[in-house]
Amino acid sequence: MNLMANILLNVLIAFLVGSVLFGLQRKIMARIQMRPGPPIIQHLLHTLKFFIKESSFPQTAAMPFYIAITAMLCVIWVAAVIVGPVTEGSLLLIFAIYAIHKIVEHNAGSSSGSPYGKLSCVRAVFSAAAEVPLFAVIIIIYFKTGTMTISNIAAFQAVNGPLLYSIPLAAAMFFVLILSKAPYSPFAITKGKDIISGYETEHFGLLRGYLMMSESIAWYMLLWVFLTVFIGGLSPLWYLVGMVLMSAIVALINATTPILNPNHSIMMQVSFAIIGIIGSFALLLY
């Protein structure tokens, strides 16, 4: 298989699997809360529906940046697929892509001119103060394995066992980061119910379709990175099993916890980061 076909195949898999996993989360949350819930493919259907609906543009939008920002969000997560499953490149590049995602998330809200979008973009910057320390997990991984290349980290685990067992606090830090990106998460302050849909409030039609597709690919990639970095290279079936299990755990947490206010959300994530970093280095030294 040539490189372009490999990229297209992996992007398609990331989109489809990520979309179904979002639907699975909503279904599990509904069952826990004693509701029937939507079909598991609902998120996928909604994404495809937006691609054929009429697009609208608010008069307050900063054109053409308002349009370009949605395509940028999609492009950076396609780049993450290339760095991840396609080439198994540097973990630092994954961190850089996530950092760019926070910038794009901020600009998606500010470009619409909506007060809800503006509040969401402020919260995006606010949340970065907690999410970036959680991403300090890559430093711990480097000290443990001596490499930042995903393929080499997987090879290290093939010889020495999963990092999930040797640096569990680092794995917990990354899991909290993943949890913060899940819909209805207690840490999901950028799209809390008090600000409608956050930075996506004014995006409709094709633009919302791009945003939803980006979210699906991003969810798949975060789960893929966790499984690869902390457990090792797996077969496609075990990747799928791991992603389903992690999504189910996230759904359980989201269904039984309220969405925190921004201050409490940041404080909890920073606390997790401090405990994780200090505890992980203590385990490494021990």
Secondary structure, DSSP 8 states (H G I E B T S, - for coil): --HHHHHHHHHHHHHHHHHHHHHHHHHHHHHHTT-----TTHHHHHHHHHHHS-----TT--TTHHHHHHHHHHHHHHHHHIIIIIT--BHHHHHHHHHHHHHHHHHHHHTT--HHHHHHHHHHHHHHHHHHHHTTHHHHHHHHHS--BHHHHHHHHHHH--HHHHSHHHHHHHHHHHHHTSTT-TT-GGG-GGGTTGGGTT--THHHHHHHHHHHHHHHHHHHHHHHHHT----HHHHHHHHHHHHHHHHHHHHHS----HHHHHHHHHHHHHHHHHHHHHHHH-
